[in-house]
Amino acid sequence: MKKVLFFAVLMMAAMQGWCYFSAVAPSGQTLYYNIVNGGAMVTRPSTTWWNGTKPTGALVIPGSVTYSGAVYNVTSIGESAFKDCTGLTSVTIPNSVTSIGNYAFHSCSGLTSITIPNSVTSLSDGAFYGCSELTSITIPDSVTSIGSLAFSGCSGLTSVTIPNSVTSIDDGAFQGCSGLTSVSIGSGVTSIGQSTFRGCSGLTSITIGSGVTSIGSMAFENCSNLDTVYMMPPTPPSLGTNAFYSNASGRVFIIAGCGYDNYYNVDSSDRWYNLRNYLRRQTININVNVQSSNTARGTASVVLGPNNEVVRCDSTVVVQATANTGYHFDHWSNGSTANPANITLTSDSTVTAYFERNSYNLTVNVNDATLGTVTTPDGTNALYGDTLTVVATHIEHYHVASWQGQGIVATSADKDTVRVSMNSNRTLTCNFAIDTHTVAVTSNDIARGSVSATGTEFAYGSPCTVSATAYTGYTFQSWSNGVTANPYTFAVMEDVELTAIFVVPGEETYTVTVSVNDPAMGSATVNGNTTATVTGGSEVTLTATPNAGYRFVRWNDDNTEETRTVTVTADMSFTAYFESDGTQGIEDIETPEVAIVINGNTLTVQNPDRETIRIFDCIGRQIATSNLSLFNYHFSTSSGVYFVKVGILPSKKIVVVK
């Protein structure tokens, strides 16, 4: 039977898409999640948290988490998710969460504050049961119901305002909240459950909203200090047994407006009949204090109606909130979002206006989409006073020339990154431009000649022409980069510095270079080096030196002298050609650096210096080459004699037997 139940649980998890995993919250604690119906649910692993890893301190639950490369919005807090997390002191819940499960914060005795976002629609059974240190709670006007025992045992709560959006308060929701001194129940509530405020011994006054039609048994039982009950419903709500049973002395029920007669003249079978001696008409001196939650964000005032006057309890005042630049009115402390708003007076009242920062959008453009792109790593939406980062990426040989738009507060040195202050909707344009380079041209001797150029700054790839003019008695030889053209036109790809070289006729200098057809066969020098720069008319000595096993054949101009003298009249280049002298491949060599081993038809060469390895057949044809430090070669041809040459070392003869 247990196996069947386990299989059923697994099937249910698979059908709902549950995936259990953990992630670190922005505030540093490790939280655990299940993926349920496409969203992430904060959950409680039954073993791990009992082993000492319960979250503590100020917890910020993220709005989204990443699992297996996918991003999931955090949409719910599961049943008993933080039960017994006594080390938690505060919790911030993101706007993505729509539901808080049963007993989600049960017995979080160290919790002093919690932020419930406007996205939450219901407070489930026992959601904050036993949070004894919780001193205040703001129930957002998105909440429509408060479950059984939701705040039971929250003895630190001193006051609660239940917004008009709430329609029902279930059994025992605030039972045992001994620190409560006042409660205001909004006009949207229609029923108050059994024992809802039972044992709230510190409760001295309560306002029951105009929409209440029933009050459950023992709803206010043992509220021993409850002396004033403001009844706003014009028709008496039905009362359960001992709904107001307590030891309070001098208790009164103040009936708002013209509803007094409805309460006083009930039939003797109605439980209100036994409370007639406590009924009072409400005519009081009303003093209305209208304030802003944050004067930097906005102000609030009474604009119409009585203030500090003796009036009936159902009188109204009109209050209005005025937001400062960058902010907007959000709601009043009674949950109303109307502005101006009508406030029904029941006693001296303090009405607070709450303001929020405006949200603004950033639009980013480029002057030419073929030249680059812009990205917004922080997104394109921000609250008043925040800043957003914009990053430009340009194609090669282009750069960010400028940004256009208001609110720019910081720009990187290369202008690729900019930060924008979002104090209004912003439009930003990135202007790309082609890179530019400078051309500087000078004379090696201003007494010998002058130079000119078609400009000093050029767009990448643009043509530039430089010219050299020799004075009388001098001639132009070349530019410092070796080019002899004059004028000289070239494409500007980078910053360029050129010097025109002017000489006295006869002192021109030329460069002679030498090379060989194969460095393994021999070497060549000019005046003992690979290059030589000499004055025109000078002589240089060319020398060709063959390696062992090779002989010199000729120079590229068909001269066959190994050592020769050449008179230099221009830039010159010579190549020495070598060939085998017929002896290479017959010396079997071994060195400490090189080891050549043949095993059957597999050759292994140890070549730690990564010299060039070449393999020849018996008639001199090269059949393989490599520069590997360990080279293995498999002879797929028939048996025979082969030669292996490593670098300039003599060849080694090997015999392959298949």
C-alpha positions in Angstrom: 0.0 0.0 0.0 2.9 2.4 0.8 4.4 1.8 -2.6 1.1 2.6 -4.2 0.8 5.9 -2.3 4.4 6.8 -3.1 3.8 6.1 -6.8 0.6 8.2 -6.7 2.5 11.1 -5.1 5.2 10.9 -7.8 2.5 10.8 -10.5 0.8 13.9 -9.0 4.2 15.7 -8.8 4.9 14.9 -12.5 1.4 16.1 -13.6 1.8 19.4 -11.8 5.4 19.9 -13.0 7.1 19.9 -9.6 10.9 20.3 -9.7 12.6 20.6 -6.3 15.8 22.8 -6.1 17.5 25.4 -4.0 18.8 28.9 -4.7 20.4 31.8 -2.7 18.1 34.7 -2.0 19.3 38.4 -2.6 19.7 38.7 1.1 22.0 35.7 1.3 19.8 32.9 2.7 19.3 29.6 0.9 15.7 29.0 -0.1 14.0 25.9 -1.6 11.5 25.8 -4.5 9.2 23.6 -6.4 8.1 24.4 -10.0 4.3 24.3 -9.8 2.0 25.3 -12.7 4.8 27.2 -14.5 5.8 29.2 -11.4 8.3 28.8 -8.6 6.8 28.0 -5.1 8.9 28.6 -2.0 8.8 25.4 -0.1 10.2 23.6 3.0 12.4 20.6 2.6 11.4 18.5 5.6 14.8 17.3 6.5 17.3 20.0 5.6 15.8 22.9 7.6 15.5 20.8 10.7 19.3 20.3 10.4 20.1 23.8 11.2 19.9 25.6 7.8 16.6 27.5 8.5 16.8 31.1 7.1 17.5 33.8 9.6 17.7 37.6 9.7 16.2 40.0 7.2 15.0 37.9 4.3 14.3 39.2 0.8 12.4 36.7 -1.4 13.4 37.2 -5.0 10.9 37.9 -7.7 12.3 35.1 -9.9 14.7 32.2 -9.8 16.7 30.3 -12.5 16.5 26.5 -12.7 18.1 24.4 -15.5 18.7 27.5 -17.6 15.0 28.7 -17.4 13.7 31.7 -15.4 10.6 31.2 -13.2 8.6 33.9 -11.4 8.2 33.2 -7.7 4.4 33.1 -7.5 3.6 31.5 -4.2 4.8 30.6 -0.7 4.0 27.1 0.1 2.3 25.6 3.1 4.5 25.8 6.3 7.3 27.0 4.1 8.9 29.0 7.0 7.3 27.3 9.9 9.4 27.5 13.2 12.0 29.8 11.5 12.5 31.6 14.8 15.6 33.5 13.6 13.8 35.4 10.9 13.5 39.1 11.8 11.8 40.6 8.6 10.5 39.3 5.3 10.1 41.2 2.0 7.7 39.4 -0.4 8.0 40.3 -4.1 5.1 41.5 -6.2 5.1 38.3 -8.2 3.7 36.3 -5.3 -0.1 35.9 -5.4 -0.7 33.4 -2.6 0.7 32.6 0.9 0.0 29.0 1.9 -1.5 27.7 5.2 0.8 28.3 8.2 3.5 29.7 5.9 5.1 31.7 8.8 3.8 29.6 11.7 5.7 30.3 15.0 8.3 32.7 13.4 8.6 34.2 16.8 11.5 36.5 16.0 9.7 38.1 13.0 9.1 41.9 13.6 8.0 43.1 10.2 6.8 41.7 6.9 5.9 43.4 3.6 2.9 41.9 1.9 2.7 43.0 -1.8 -0.5 44.2 -3.5 -0.3 41.0 -5.6 -1.5 38.8 -2.7 -5.2 38.2 -2.8 -5.7 36.1 0.3 -4.1 35.4 3.7 -4.4 31.6 4.2 -5.2 29.8 7.4 -2.6 30.3 10.1 -0.3 32.2 7.7 1.3 34.2 10.6 0.1 32.0 13.5 2.3 32.6 16.6 4.5 35.4 15.2 4.6 36.9 18.7 7.1 39.7 17.9 5.2 41.0 14.9 4.3 44.6 15.9 2.5 45.9 12.8 1.1 44.5 9.6 -0.2 46.4 6.5 -2.8 44.4 4.7 -2.9 45.5 1.1 -6.1 46.3 -0.6 -5.6 43.4 -3.0 -6.5 41.0 -0.1 -10.1 39.8 -0.2 -10.1 37.3 2.7 -8.3 36.6 5.9 -8.2 32.9 6.8 -8.7 31.1 10.1 -6.0 31.7 12.7 -4.1 33.9 10.2 -2.7 36.1 13.0 -3.6 34.1 16.0 -1.1 34.5 18.8 0.5 37.6 17.3 0.7 39.1 20.8 3.0 42.0 19.6 0.4 43.5 17.2 -0.9 46.8 18.5 -3.2 47.9 15.7 -4.8 46.5 12.6 -6.5 48.2 9.7 -8.5 45.8 7.5 -9.0 47.4 4.0 -12.3 47.6 2.2 -11.2 44.9 -0.2 -11.5 42.2 2.5 -14.9 40.6 2.5 -14.5 38.0 5.2 -12.5 37.4 8.4 -12.5 33.7 9.3 -12.6 32.0 12.7 -9.9 32.9 15.2 -8.0 35.1 12.7 -6.7 37.5 15.5 -7.4 35.3 18.5 -5.0 35.9 21.4 -3.5 39.1 19.9 -3.2 40.5 23.4 -1.2 43.6 22.3 -4.0 44.9 20.0 -5.4 48.2 21.2 -7.5 49.2 18.2 -9.0 47.5 15.2 -10.6 49.1 12.1 -12.6 46.8 9.9 -13.2 48.1 6.4 -16.6 48.5 4.8 -16.0 45.5 2.4 -16.1 42.9 5.2 -19.5 41.2 5.4 -18.8 38.5 8.1 -16.6 38.2 11.1 -16.0 34.6 12.1 -16.1 32.8 15.4 -13.5 33.7 18.0 -12.0 36.1 15.5 -10.7 38.5 18.3 -11.2 36.3 21.2 -8.8 36.9 24.1 -7.5 40.3 22.7 -7.2 41.6 26.2 -5.5 44.9 25.2 -8.2 45.8 22.7 -9.9 49.1 23.9 -11.8 50.1 20.8 -13.0 48.6 17.5 -14.6 50.0 14.4 -16.9 47.6 12.6 -17.4 48.5 8.9 -20.7 49.3 7.4 -20.8 46.1 5.3 -20.8 43.6 8.2 -23.9 41.5 8.3 -22.9 38.8 10.8 -20.6 38.6 13.8 -19.7 35.0 14.9 -19.9 33.4 18.3 -17.3 34.5 20.8 -15.9 36.9 18.2 -14.9 39.4 20.9 -15.1 37.1 24.0 -12.7 37.9 26.8 -11.7 41.3 25.3 -11.7 42.5 28.9 -10.7 46.1 28.1 -13.0 46.6 25.1 -15.0 49.7 26.1 -16.0 51.3 22.8 -17.4 49.5 19.8 -18.1 51.8 16.8 -20.9 50.2 14.8 -21.0 51.5 11.2 -23.6 49.1 9.7 -27.0 50.8 9.5 -28.7 47.5 10.0 -27.7 45.5 13.1 -25.5 42.5 12.1 -26.6 39.1 13.4 -24.7 38.1 16.7 -23.4 34.7 17.6 -23.4 33.4 21.1 -21.3 35.4 23.5 -20.1 37.6 20.6 -19.2 40.4 23.0 -19.0 38.4 26.3 -16.3 40.0 28.6 -15.7 41.6 31.9 -15.4 45.1 30.5 -17.1 47.8 32.5 -18.7 50.9 31.0 -18.7 49.4 27.6 -20.7 51.3 24.9 -21.8 50.6 21.4 -21.6 53.8 19.5 -24.0 53.6 16.5 -23.1 55.7 13.5 -25.5 57.9 11.8 -29.2 57.2 11.8 -28.9 53.5 12.4 -29.3 53.9 16.2 -33.1 53.2 16.1 -32.5 50.0 14.1 -30.4 48.7 16.9 -32.5 49.9 19.8 -35.8 48.7 18.5 -34.9 45.1 17.7 -37.2 42.3 18.8 -36.6 40.8 22.2 -35.4 37.6 20.5 -32.5 39.4 18.9 -29.3 39.3 20.9 -28.9 43.1 20.4 -31.9 43.4 22.7 -29.7 42.5 25.7 -27.2 45.2 24.7 -29.6 48.1 24.5 -28.3 49.7 27.7 -24.9 50.0 26.0 -26.1 51.7 22.8 -25.1 55.4 22.2 -25.7 57.8 19.5 -22.5 59.2 18.1 -22.2 63.0 18.2 -18.6 63.9 18.8 -16.0 66.7 18.4 -14.2 65.6 15.2 -10.6 66.5 14.7 -9.2 65.2 11.4 -5.4 65.0 11.0 -4.5 64.5 7.3 -0.8 63.8 6.7 1.6 62.4 4.1 3.6 59.3 4.7 6.6 61.1 3.2 6.5 64.8 2.7 9.4 64.6 0.2 6.9 62.7 -2.0 3.7 64.7 -1.6 1.3 66.4 0.7 -2.3 65.9 1.9 -5.1 68.1 3.3 -8.8 68.4 4.1 -10.4 70.3 1.2 -14.1 70.0 2.2 -16.2 69.2 5.3 -16.0 69.7 9.1 -12.8 69.6 11.1 -12.6 70.2 14.8 -16.4 70.6 15.1 -19.2 68.8 17.0 -20.9 66.8 14.3 -22.8 63.5 13.9 -20.6 60.4 13.6 -21.6 59.8 10.0 -20.4 63.2 8.8 -17.8 63.1 6.0 -14.8 65.2 5.0 -13.1 65.3 1.7 -9.3 64.8 1.7 -7.0 65.3 -1.2 -3.4 64.2 -1.9 -1.0 66.2 -4.0 2.1 64.3 -5.3 5.5 66.0 -5.8 7.4 65.8 -9.0 8.4 62.2 -9.8 5.8 60.6 -7.5 2.1 59.7 -7.6 -0.6 59.1 -5.0 -1.1 55.4 -4.3 -3.6 55.0 -1.4 -4.9 56.3 1.9 -4.3 54.6 5.2 -7.8 53.2 5.1 -7.1 51.4 1.9 -9.0 53.8 -0.4 -7.4 54.7 -3.7 -9.8 57.5 -4.5 -8.4 61.0 -4.7 -10.1 63.2 -3.6 -11.6 60.7 -1.1 -14.6 60.9 1.2 -13.8 59.9 4.8 -16.7 59.0 7.1 -16.0 60.3 10.6 -16.3 58.0 13.6 -13.9 59.7 15.9 -10.8 61.9 15.8 -9.2 60.6 12.7 -5.7 60.5 11.2 -5.7 59.9 7.5 -2.4 59.2 5.8 -1.7 59.6 2.1 0.9 57.2 0.6 2.9 58.0 -2.5 5.0 55.9 -4.8 7.7 56.7 -7.2 6.7 57.1 -10.8 7.9 54.5 -13.4 9.6 55.8 -16.5 10.6 54.2 -19.8 13.9 54.6 -21.7 13.9 54.5 -25.5 17.3 54.0 -27.2 18.1 54.6 -30.9 21.2 54.6 -33.1 22.0 56.9 -35.9 22.8 54.0 -38.3 21.9 50.4 -37.4 24.5 49.0 -39.8 27.3 50.5 -37.7 26.5 49.0 -34.3 23.9 48.2 -31.7 22.9 49.3 -28.2 21.8 47.1 -25.2 20.2 48.0 -21.9 21.4 45.4 -19.3 19.3 47.0 -16.5 16.2 47.0 -18.7 14.3 50.0 -20.1 12.0 50.7 -17.2 13.0 52.4 -13.9 11.6 54.3 -11.0 12.0 58.0 -10.5 15.6 58.8 -9.4 17.1 55.5 -10.5 19.6 55.3 -13.3 19.9 52.9 -16.2 23.0 51.7 -18.1 23.2 51.7 -21.9 26.0 49.8 -23.6 27.0 50.4 -27.3 28.8 47.9 -29.5 30.2 49.1 -32.8 31.5 47.3 -35.8 35.3 47.3 -36.5 36.8 50.7 -37.4 33.9 52.6 -36.0 33.4 54.2 -32.6 30.8 56.0 -30.5 31.1 59.7 -31.4 28.4 61.0 -29.1 25.1 60.4 -27.2 22.1 62.7 -27.6 19.4 62.9 -24.9 18.6 64.4 -21.5 19.5 62.9 -18.2 23.0 61.6 -19.0 24.9 61.5 -15.7 28.0 59.4 -16.6 29.8 58.3 -19.7 32.8 55.9 -19.9 36.1 57.2 -21.3 35.5 55.5 -24.7 31.8 56.6 -24.7 30.7 53.0 -25.1 28.8 53.0 -21.8 26.5 55.7 -20.5 24.2 56.0 -17.5 20.9 57.9 -17.6 19.0 59.4 -14.7 15.3 58.3 -15.1 13.5 61.4 -13.8 11.1 61.3 -16.7 10.6 59.2 -19.9 13.9 59.4 -21.8 14.9 59.1 -25.4 18.6 58.4 -26.0 20.4 58.3 -29.4 23.8 56.8 -29.9 25.8 58.3 -32.8 28.4 56.0 -34.4 31.2 57.4 -36.6 34.1 56.0 -38.5 37.5 55.9 -36.8 40.0 58.6 -37.7 43.8 58.5 -37.8 46.5 61.1 -38.0 49.2 61.4 -40.6 52.4 63.2 -39.6 55.1 63.8 -42.3 58.5 65.3 -41.7 61.9 65.9 -43.5 65.0 64.2 -42.3 66.7 67.6 -42.8 64.7 70.8 -43.4 67.8 72.3 -45.1 67.6 69.6 -47.8 64.0 69.4 -48.6 60.4 70.0 -47.6 57.3 67.7 -47.3 53.6 68.1 -47.6 50.4 66.0 -47.2 46.8 66.3 -48.2 45.7 66.5 -44.6 46.6 65.5 -41.0 43.5 63.6 -40.0 41.7 61.0 -42.1 38.7 58.6 -41.8 39.7 55.0 -41.7 40.6 53.7 -45.2 40.7 57.2 -46.8 43.5 58.0 -49.2 46.4 60.3 -48.2 49.0 61.6 -50.6 52.4 62.8 -49.3 55.0 64.6 -51.3 58.7 65.4 -50.9 60.4 68.4 -52.6 64.2 68.3 -52.7 66.1 71.6 -52.6 68.9 72.4 -55.0 71.9 70.1 -54.6 69.9 67.3 -52.9 67.7 64.4 -54.1 64.8 62.5 -52.5 65.8 58.9 -51.8 62.8 57.3 -50.0 60.3 57.5 -47.2 61.2 56.1 -43.8 59.0 53.0 -44.6 61.2 52.2 -47.6 58.8 53.4 -50.2 60.5 55.4 -53.0 57.3 56.6 -54.7 57.0 60.4 -54.8 54.3 61.6 -54.5 53.2 58.6 -52.4 49.5 57.7 -52.0 48.3 55.2 -49.5 45.1 54.2 -47.5 45.2 55.4 -43.9 44.5 52.3 -41.7 46.3 53.6 -38.5 48.2 56.6 -37.2 51.1 57.2 -39.6 54.5 58.9 -39.1 56.6 59.3 -42.3 60.0 60.9 -42.8 61.3 62.0 -46.2 64.9 61.1 -46.6 66.9 63.6 -48.6 70.5 62.9 -49.6 73.4 64.5 -51.4 73.9 62.7 -54.7 76.3 59.8 -54.1 75.4 59.2 -50.5 72.3 57.3 -51.1 72.0 54.1 -49.0 70.6 50.8 -50.1 69.7 47.6 -48.4 71.0 44.2 -49.5 69.3 41.0 -48.2 70.2 37.3 -48.6 68.2 34.1 -48.2 68.5 30.4 -49.0 66.3 27.9 -50.8 66.3 25.6 -47.8 67.7 26.5 -44.3 68.3 22.8 -43.7 70.8 22.7 -46.5 72.9 25.7 -45.8 73.1 29.4 -44.9 74.0 32.7 -46.6 75.3 36.1 -45.3 76.0 39.6 -46.6 79.0 41.2 -44.8 78.4 38.5 -42.1 74.7 39.2 -41.6 71.4 38.5 -43.3 71.0 42.2 -44.4 73.3 45.1 -44.9 72.6 48.8 -45.5 75.4 50.6 -47.3 76.1 53.7 -49.3 75.5 53.5 -53.0 78.6 52.4 -54.9 80.0 50.4 -51.9 80.9 46.8 -52.2 79.5 43.9 -50.1 80.6 40.3 -49.7 78.1 37.5 -50.2 79.0 34.1 -48.7 77.1 30.8 -49.1 77.9 28.0 -46.7 76.4 24.5 -47.3 75.6 22.1 -44.4 77.0 18.6 -44.1 75.7 16.5 -46.9 74.9 19.4 -49.2 76.7 21.6 -51.7 76.3 25.1 -53.0 74.9 25.3 -56.5 74.4 28.9 -57.5 73.0 32.3 -56.6 69.7 33.5 -58.1 71.6 35.5 -60.7 73.3 32.2 -61.8 76.6 33.3 -60.2 78.3 30.1 -58.9 80.9 31.6 -56.6 80.3 30.6 -52.9 82.0 33.9 -51.9 81.6 36.9 -54.1 81.8 40.7 -54.1 78.9 42.9 -55.4 78.8 46.6 -56.0 75.6 48.1 -54.6 73.7 50.6 -56.7 70.1 49.9 -55.5 68.2 47.8 -53.0 69.2 44.2 -53.9 68.2 40.7 -52.9 70.1 37.4 -53.4 69.2 33.8 -52.8 71.7 30.9 -52.4 70.6 27.5 -53.8 71.9 24.2 -52.3 71.4 20.6 -53.2 72.3 17.2 -51.8 75.8 16.1 -52.4 74.7 12.5 -52.6 75.9 11.5 -49.1 73.0 12.5 -46.9 70.9 9.6 -45.6 73.8 7.2 -45.2 75.0 8.3 -41.8 73.2 6.6 -38.9 73.2 9.1 -36.1 72.1 9.2 -32.4 72.1 12.3 -30.2 71.0 13.0 -26.6 68.2 15.2 -28.0 66.9 13.0 -30.8 65.9 9.3 -30.7 64.7 7.4 -33.7 63.1 3.9 -33.2 61.6 1.6 -35.8 59.4 -1.2 -34.6 58.1 -3.4 -37.5 56.5 -0.8 -39.8 56.0 1.9 -37.2 58.5 4.7 -36.8 58.7 6.8 -33.5 60.8 10.0 -33.4 61.4 11.8 -30.1 61.9 15.4 -31.1 61.9 17.6 -27.9 63.1 20.8 -29.7 60.3 20.4 -32.3 62.8 20.4 -35.2 61.4 19.7 -38.7 61.2 15.9 -39.2 61.4 14.7 -42.8 61.1 11.1 -44.2 62.6 10.1 -47.6 62.4 6.9 -49.6 65.5 5.3 -51.1 65.3 7.4 -54.3 65.1 10.7 -52.4 61.4 11.4 -52.5 60.0 13.1 -49.4 57.0 11.0 -48.1 56.2 12.7 -44.7 57.1 15.7 -42.6 56.2 16.9 -39.0 57.2 19.3 -36.2 55.7 17.2 -33.3 57.8 16.6 -30.2 56.7 12.9 -30.4 56.0 11.7 -34.0 54.6 8.3 -34.9 54.5 7.3 -38.5 53.1 4.0 -40.0 54.6 2.8 -43.2 51.7 1.4 -45.3 53.9 0.6 -48.3 56.1 -2.4 -48.8 59.3 -3.2 -47.0 62.3 -1.1 -47.8 65.1 1.3 -46.9 64.1 4.9 -45.8 65.9 7.9 -44.4 64.8 10.1 -41.5 66.2 13.6 -41.2 65.7 15.8 -38.0 66.5 19.5 -38.5 70.0 19.9 -39.9 71.3 16.7 -38.4 72.6 14.0 -40.8 70.0 11.5 -41.8 69.4 8.1 -40.2 68.8 5.1 -42.3 66.0 2.7 -41.3 64.9 -0.6 -42.7 61.2 -1.5 -42.7 60.3 -5.1 -42.7 56.6 -6.0 -42.9 
